[in-house]
Amino acid sequence: MKRLALMLLASAAPAAAQQAAPAARSRTAPPAVAVDPKVAALRDKALGDDVAYAITEGLTTEIGQRGTGGSDAQARARDWGVAKLKALGFRNVRIETYTLPDVWQRGVETAEVVAPYPQVLRLTALGNSGATPATGLTAPIVYFASLGDLMAMPDGSLTGRIAFVSNAMQPTQDGSSYGSSGAARFVGPNIAAKKGAAAIVIRSIGTDHGRGPHAGTTNFDAGVTPIPAAALSVADAENLERMVKLGKPVSLKLTLTPRLIGPRQSGNVIAEVPGTDKDAGIVLVGGHLDSWELGTGAIDDASGLGITTAAAKLVMDAGRPRRTIRVVWFGDEEIGGFGGQEYAKAHAGERHASASESDFGADRVWRVETALPDSARGVGDRLAAALAPLGIVRGSGVGGDGTDIGPVIRTGVAGIDLNQSGLRYFDVHHTPEDTLDRVDPEQLRQNVAAWTTMLAIVANAPEDIGPVARQP
Amino acid sequence: MKRLALMLLASAAPAAAQQAAPAARSRTAPPAVAVDPKVAALRDKALGDDVAYAITEGLTTEIGQRGTGGSDAQARARDWGVAKLKALGFRNVRIETYTLPDVWQRGVETAEVVAPYPQVLRLTALGNSGATPATGLTAPIVYFASLGDLMAMPDGSLTGRIAFVSNAMQPTQDGSSYGSSGAARFVGPNIAAKKGAAAIVIRSIGTDHGRGPHAGTTNFDAGVTPIPAAALSVADAENLERMVKLGKPVSLKLTLTPRLIGPRQSGNVIAEVPGTDKDAGIVLVGGHLDSWELGTGAIDDASGLGITTAAAKLVMDAGRPRRTIRVVWFGDEEIGGFGGQEYAKAHAGERHASASESDFGADRVWRVETALPDSARGVGDRLAAALAPLGIVRGSGVGGDGTDIGPVIRTGVAGIDLNQSGLRYFDVHHTPEDTLDRVDPEQLRQNVAAWTTMLAIVANAPEDIGPVARQP
């Protein structure tokens, strides 16, 4: 899940174009739209689904950590996926390979307070971090309560220091706090490097108080030499803050030895439910197969694969849809969205009717948002009506969010988002704690029901679903 | 906290002698006992205490991990304690040193599934574990759902195998599930070694589902060579169980390199509130200063030091008590209760009126249990009456529980236990997650109020508090 990172960093990201009054404040009655009884029946059947859990359990148990960046485990996971998707009855199941140019790989990662309160701290290197010497780097820290405080420092003022940015994150249902708090990770290291810092540690971008640090990528501008950059667990960051507040200078020793290991082969796994109308466009759904290697990637994103695959299977088993449904298990999302970029390149010549991804955990879907052309406005109304019994509200934002579908969406394809609740997501996001037990089977089934409903409506919509104009 | 371990292992442990009908089922009215207004006022003042939190915060921040077994950090913590206790106004503040004969020290600890589902698992060596070769030990596992299943195996049947005992623990308010589930740790390795196992891994003795393994000691019989013995995190044990249930043989590679490092100096920190009556006996209270090194030992047991010290200070500040109150910050509890044993040896010639320890976290005290001589029966009644407004029930078991006070208690000293709720305790007990944020300041203050009440009553009791007869 890196949507808000991208929104912050990429000018090509979709803007909130069609803003209206928030739905929650509207007192007008929704349009009276009948729900197709076949859709309703399929939705309710999906509430008994076990396929999504089986995929989530299988990937986290039989494969485990699926290291981002072309790992061997990802290759095993692709083979596992091909076998699973074929066994479920999908057509055109295949791996589409691609080459990652120069892969960043985690190394040793340790930290300790050297003075005045010697003790070990827990952290993890951020993706694209530079390395310390193998024997470590010891330096005094400079504390910043927020990224803004770091940004206010004069250039060169941090020479020989380790910047410590410790902004705290609060949970939000829509995940928007990831954008505001996450900036410390997304751009903090680049800013610290420009100001001369020897290294940077941040408080993990997470809503827990645990010892498992939250991994994630950062990015340095071209021409900026990457400095060592790591996330302390929230508990360790809180401890370090308390030390700072005692008033004595605090020095840290960091040992981070990530390195670039050259090109690696990787790939996307693709499966289809062939439609009857080749000209109606593909309905693209999926999630990502790779994970950060600290956990087993249950909520990020085995469950997303489970949800979208289970929904596609339910629609497939109900009869051939009008549009082809294409399920993609994208590779190497975490380290830079490579699978999605490669998919868009490889399939640039095909017509996509819509694109949707599930990459925000496995808690219940609470909102649907769309970006549909005027010709398909009725699709959105039918979606809202059919999803309402699942407790899903219609949002007023613009659909089409996600790192993997982003490159397709940006070509003008319609987007439909089924937003999971983010209230627990950042407790374990990118941590060692992202394991199967975090997935609530009942909430997972609600997800499958929402996605099944969406696919049944969109893949069979009689309207043309053409390009969407987006604000630049 | 190792009480139930000791109850299981040591025949000298106090038996449940004075069992009566559980208080909860009794419909008889409690004795009408007036609460001394001075005691009530002190109890209510204690609900505003900040000293306990300051000690807990200080130890976890300025010292951090206080490695059990004569570590340098423990030495720093003793010096910190002496300064703190003097600053609080205690008298006779001192360190009483002792020598640990041959200290067990944690080394490398890694594990991976080699086949059929290669992936990294998280574990920690149990105290007194043997070592694998430095290059690791690879062997097939044999799964046991319970310790009983392991015990049923014929001798020699586990040669060349790694035993995997995976019993699950449920939370209990009184912590009794630690005794039943904990046996897998306390005696499982010894049993597996006798049956020829190359090593043993257990599911952590904990009530969470996290990735932080739960440390703790195990013990091998004289003549049994220690085998490598480790606790998988609960999430990893659950994952390994799922692999086992898929039916293929599972092999693990373990690398555990703990070693014995010879004798080490360590010590207890002692402080006193001198009483007016030298012959009335010492009221002994305290907790332990060392911690497992995975966390910072906030609930185990910095908070116990904070609670007992804060209570002693409140009573001290209210005027000199009849009996001397002695606060002991015991050393090296976790690795074998050495501080408590050394204290009992060093103070064998002194009269103790009572002994109590706080070593079960910082959640609210829910029960008081006593073992008092008949001559001091009124003390128990007054305690029950004065503690009731704090929501504390009078239990029907025998007081005097705890590793550190055990050696004193077993000489016939009266025991008074203020039992904290164990419902959350084993979520983080002995894990990396035992950090300051787990301490709820409000519940901590309720503890201080309970201990203040107890000390005010017991230290000033006009009755003689003489020896207690205990069942062998």
Chai-1 contact restraints between the chains, C-beta under 6 A:
chainA,res_idxA,chainB,res_idxB,connection_type,confidence,min_distance_angstrom,max_distance_angstrom,comment,restraint_id
A,T61,B,N239,contact,1.0,0.0,6.0,A-B,restraint_1
A,T61,B,R242,contact,1.0,0.0,6.0,A-B,restraint_2
A,E62,B,Y117,contact,1.0,0.0,6.0,A-B,restraint_3
A,G64,B,Q119,contact,1.0,0.0,6.0,A-B,restraint_4
A,Q65,B,Q119,contact,1.0,0.0,6.0,A-B,restraint_5
A,Y117,B,E62,contact,1.0,0.0,6.0,A-B,restraint_6
A,Q119,B,G64,contact,1.0,0.0,6.0,A-B,restraint_7
A,Q119,B,Q65,contact,1.0,0.0,6.0,A-B,restraint_8
A,H209,B,D437,contact,1.0,0.0,6.0,A-B,restraint_9
A,G210,B,E433,contact,1.0,0.0,6.0,A-B,restraint_10
A,R211,B,P432,contact,1.0,0.0,6.0,A-B,restraint_11
A,R211,B,E433,contact,1.0,0.0,6.0,A-B,restraint_12
A,A235,B,T435,contact,1.0,0.0,6.0,A-B,restraint_13
A,A235,B,D437,contact,1.0,0.0,6.0,A-B,restraint_14
A,N239,B,T61,contact,1.0,0.0,6.0,A-B,restraint_15
A,R242,B,T61,contact,1.0,0.0,6.0,A-B,restraint_16
A,P432,B,R211,contact,1.0,0.0,6.0,A-B,restraint_17
A,E433,B,G210,contact,1.0,0.0,6.0,A-B,restraint_18
A,E433,B,R211,contact,1.0,0.0,6.0,A-B,restraint_19
A,T435,B,A235,contact,1.0,0.0,6.0,A-B,restraint_20
A,D437,B,H209,contact,1.0,0.0,6.0,A-B,restraint_21
A,D437,B,A235,contact,1.0,0.0,6.0,A-B,restraint_22
